[in-house]
Amino acid sequence: MNTLVNDIQTCSHQPTRKTDRGREKEYIFPQSFLGFQGHFPGKPVLPAVVQIMIFRESIAEELARPLEIVKVTRAKFLKVIGADVSVTATWTLKETDEGFLCKCLLESEGERASSFNLTLIANTE
């Protein structure tokens, strides 16, 4: 799993930026991206689990601590994300008694690709 996490991190060459929509980070996943292996040969599709991991890793980097996903709710995957396209991850974060509540939006080529809410907690291991 660490190899996939490292590969996700290398697909973004810019720091997170604050915008009027929340925090944003840009990614481009090349054909060689580990997450495309087997999903699907000849026509790579960014798996939903990788889309969720993008946010966990971006937020963990922003908070400078490892995070664990406790819950995913209101998940909608609306558009196929292929290789070599610009992907924008936008999120807002709120600390609650349960941990961190994150509203996530992933856009590809200017269109909504997926959205979901994550509940995250600090990983103490």
N, C-alpha and C positions, 0 to 999 in steps of 0.2 A: 504493500500500500504506500509506503514512503516514496517509492520510485514514482508512482502516479502523482502523489502530492508535489514532488519536486518538478515533475514535468508540467503540471498545471502552473506552478509558480514561474517557470521559465517562459511560459506563453504570454506573459505580460511584461512589457518593458517600460512601464510607467508607474509612478506611485499613485496611490489612491488620491482622488481629489474631492473636495467638498463642492457641491453644486446646490442649486435651489431645490433639487429633487432628493437630495441626501448625499451619500458617499458614492463615488463611481470609480470603476476600474475597467480598463480596456484589455481585451485579450484577442489574440489570433492563434488558432490551433492549426498547425500545419498538418499535412497528410501523414507525417511521421509521428504525430502525437500518440503516445501510448494508449490513451483512452479510446482511440479508434480501432485498435486491434480487435478484429472479430465482430465489429459493429459498424458497418457491414463491409465485407471484402469488396473492393471495387467502388463502393459508394459510402464513404465514411459518414457516420451520423454521431453527433455528440450525445453520449448516453445521459439519461436523466440523472443518474447518480453523480456523474461528473458535474452536471449543471449545479447540483446541490453543493458538491464539494467546493466549487468555485467560491461560493459565498462563505462557507466555513473557513476556508484558507484566507480569503481577503479580510474577513473580520478578525480572525486570529492575528494576522499581521498588523492590522490597525490597532488592536488592543494589546499587542505584544505579549500574548499568552495563548497556549493551546486551548482549543475549545472542542467540546463534544456535542454532537447533535442529539437532542432528547426527543424532539418531535418535529414532524413536518406536517403542516396543515394547509388547506386551501390550494393545493397544488394543481396547476393548469399548465400543460405542455401543449403549445399551440402551433409551433413552427419547427420544422426540421432544421438543425444547425449542422452544416457541413464543414469541410476543411477550408482553411485559407480565407475566412471571412471575418470581418471585425465583429466582435461580441462585446457588448457593454453590460457590466454588472452594476446595478444600482440598488442601494439598500438604505433603510433607516433602521436605527437600533435604539431599543429602549430597555433599560435594566428594570427587572421586576423581581418579585419574591421567588419566582421559579427559575430565574436566570436572565438571559438576554433574549428579548423577543425581536426578531428581525423580519422586516417586510422586504421581500426580494423581488426584483424585476430583472429579467435577462432579455436584452434586445439584440437582434442580429440584423444587420443591414437596415437599421432604422425601424424595424418592426418588432413588436412584442413577440418573443419566442416562448417564454415561460414566466410564471409568477408563482410564488408560494410564500408561506410564513415558516420561519424556523424558530424553534426554541433551543437555545444553546446554553451550556454551562461550562465553567472553567474546568479543564481536565487537570486533576490533581496528581495524576500518575507521573 
